[in-house]
């Protein structure tokens, strides 16, 4: 065992008894290379982060240029920093007029925390409506609106007055009432099994929020930045949220998140008291420089078509005995298999053949597939054939 591995197992806090344990040497494009000389195809993009692949040259160039200027200089919101301003302008230029102001944070769960606080402060209400099987993060506020008891139960009590409804169901939408601060949902449930929202249902949720003065929060931490085909999933659904939560693929592999809303709603963060939501490292200039280059690159090519090609290729190849369905949109896909045993063995077999796939005990019959959007079509087809052959061999 190498010195690095010993330190990992002895001193890094572990989140499972059996981590994957790959010792990483470098990563480039769709590939991850280990210190023992193995090469893996990353079919989950570091969990929907590396949409441009690992170390995209445009992102690396932007990071290097910012390193020569400055790193952290002041807590969020006090100094004018060009990387923040440029990226905020570019991002808001892609969004509806009601999403014209952005608050930068460091991660997805922080974006949800900020969105919940913003909704409470703006509405003066404290009730939230969320959905069963949702996942919004592991900090206390985000966990409070996560509809998975397996994550929630060890940390009870959480935030009070959170009500869970069934996703894609009209039943009990009346629980969204004039005491509700916000409704929070994922346009496509990720951890819940890659379950897309139904268009008409989402429009009904929007209408109910409008009727009751409740804010609508979209958690697009996974679905954002062309992962599902459109730049953001809400554009496909033609339903505009009041607050948009972003992270993961935002900064090309650098840590970053954001929540976006209107100037009117954000006014409440300025007073009673001032500085009532602050962050030290949110909007770090290196992350913002990376995010600007990342978004510029995404906008410069036909990434909607690239995401569509990934989905079409998966649906063409991944079918047959043992495979129940491929679901999802674009490059956010779930491969549903017939049993937990089959799923685990397929993931292990593919791993031995150099494919990194997503699978957890909490989605025990689902393989999550989220390749980098830049993946070559031949490599994509080869990878899907490896998965298909593993299913056929094991079934």
Secondary structure as UniProt FT lines:
FT   HELIX           3..11
FT   STRAND          24..29
FT   STRAND          31..34
FT   TURN            35..36
FT   STRAND          39..42
FT   HELIX           45..48
FT   TURN            51..52
FT   HELIX           57..67
FT   TURN            68..69
FT   TURN            76..77
FT   HELIX           82..93
FT   TURN            97..98
FT   STRAND          101..105
FT   HELIX           108..123
FT   STRAND          127..131
FT   TURN            132..133
FT   HELIX           140..144
FT   HELIX           149..152
FT   HELIX           153..155
FT   STRAND          162..165
FT   TURN            167..168
FT   TURN            171..172
FT   HELIX           173..175
FT   TURN            178..179
FT   STRAND          180..185
FT   STRAND          188..189
FT   TURN            190..193
FT   STRAND          195..196
FT   HELIX           199..212
FT   STRAND          215..219
FT   TURN            221..228
FT   HELIX           233..237
FT   STRAND          243..246
FT   HELIX           248..251
FT   TURN            252..253
FT   STRAND          257..261
FT   HELIX           263..266
FT   HELIX           267..270
FT   TURN            274..275
FT   TURN            282..283
FT   HELIX           285..299
FT   TURN            300..302
FT   HELIX           303..317
FT   TURN            321..322
FT   STRAND          323..329
FT   TURN            330..331
FT   STRAND          332..337
FT   HELIX           340..352
FT   TURN            353..354
FT   STRAND          355..356
FT   STRAND          358..360
FT   TURN            361..362
FT   STRAND          363..369
FT   TURN            373..374
FT   HELIX           377..394
//
